[in-house]
Amino acid sequence: MSKLDWIQHRIYSREDMVRECNVWRATGKKIVFTNGCFDILHHGHLDLLARAADQGNVLIVGINTDSSVKRLKGAERPVTNEQDRAFQVASLLCVDAVCLFDEDTPGELIQLLNPDVLVKGGDYTIDKIVGADFVQQNGGRVEIIPFVNGYSTTSIIDRIKGL
């Protein structure tokens, strides 16, 4: 398999992602889930993803679609389209699978995948993490990874604009 095929095979439809989770779960793998826009991939994102991957055997990353990002971040976002964002995240060695979601939150996707571990960055508190209650009620755990100060997509955009 070529490296390009390897990356492309890590981007799943919702239905295929559910099937693959069932296979991983049947083989005893601990499934970790995190999500985000990942509009301009930066050090903070990479730190979060690497630390999330350390929480289990398989890391799935839910990525907001373009329309979802626009609703959440405004008309000027995303800077990078959903297919490119999915490709970039899927190319990372610490990421096993990527799945787009169109809703404003990953709640529905989390319920479908039922991960063993739900991971978010340190800018969240457990009461603000969508899906935390569901994961915990199903025997899983929620991990909050310390935030890496000085890195944000908004600050990068502002620097590019000279603000």
N, C-alpha and C positions, 0 to 999 in steps of 0.2 A: 504494500500500500504506500502510495506517495505521501509526503508530508502534507500536501494540500488536501488530499483525500482524508487523511487522519484528522485534520482540523474540521473539515466539513461534516464528517461523520459524528462529531461531538455536538452538533447543533440539532436539537430534536423538536419535533412537533409536540404539542401537549400530549396527544394520545400515545405517541411512541415513547415519550418520557415516562409516562405512567407504566407502560409495559416493561421498560428497561429497569425501573425502580423495583418492580416485582421480581425480576430476575436477580438483581443485586441482593435484594432482601432474602430471597430463597437461598442464596449462597452465603448468608451470614454477614454480609457487608453492612457497616454502619454508614447510613446516608446522612450527609450534611447538606443543608440548604442555606443559601444567602441570596440576596437580591439587590438590585439597584438599577440606576440609569446607565452608569458607566459611559457617560457622554464623551469626556476626554479622559482617557485612561491615564492615571498618575500614580505616584508613589503611594499615596494613601490607599487607593484601590488595591494595588498589588500587595501591600502589607496585609490588608484585610483578607484578601483571597488566600494568601499563603497560610495565614494563621487559621483561617476557617478550614482549610484542607487538613490541617493537623488535628482537627477534632474528630475525624473518622476515616473511613476508607474511600468514600466517594463524595466528591464535591459537585453539587448541582448549583448553577447560578441562574436565577430568574432575572431576565432583563426586560425592562419596560419597553413596549413598542414606541414608535415615534409619536403616535397620537396620545398615548398615555403620558409621555414626557411633556408634550405640549400642554396638556391639561394641568400637570403638576408644576411645571417650571416656567411656562409662558410661551408666547408665540415664536420667540427667537430660538427656542431650544427644540429638539436637540441640535447640536452642531454637527454631530456624526449620525448618519442614518442607522436604523436598527440592524440591518444586515451587516454593516461594517462593524458595529459595536459587538454583535454576536460573534462575528469572525475573530475579532481581536481577543475577546475574552476566551473563546474556545481554543485559541492558539497557545494559551498559557499552560505550562506543564502541570501546575497544581489544580487545574480545572478539568473535571471529567466530563461534564455535560452542561449545555446551555439550553435554556428554553425561554422563548419570548412570552410575555403576558400583556394583554391589552387593557386590563382593569387598572384602576388607580392604585390598588394594593395587590400584593401577591396572595391574599388570603385564600382565594379559591384554589390556586395552584398548590399552596401548602397543604390544604386539605386533601387534594388529589394524590399528592406525593407522599404525605405522611412521613416527613423526615425524622430521623432519630435525634438530630441536633439542628437547631435553628440558630443562625449566627447573624448578628448585626454589629455595626460599628459603635464606638463609644459615645457618639453623639446621640444615642438612643438610651432610654431607660426601659426597663422590662414592661412597664405599663403602657408604653407607646409602640411596642413591637407587635405588628400585625401577625397573628398566628401563634403568638407565644402561649396563650391559654390552650389552644388546640393541641400544640405539640406536647405541652406538659401533661395535659389530661390523657394523652395517649402514651405516656411513659417516657417521652423524650425530654430533652433539656434545651435550655436557651443559653447561649453564650454571647456575652457582649465583649467585643475585642476593643482594647484601648484605641482611642482616636489618635491618629498621627497629625499633630498640629502643623499648620503651615501649608496644607494641601487641600485644595478644593477646586472643583471645576469652575465655579463662579469666579474665584480669585484668578485663575488662569485666563479666563475670558476677559476679565477686567484688565489684566496686564497687557493682553494682546491689543485691546482697545485703547491702551494708554491711560487708563483711569487710575 
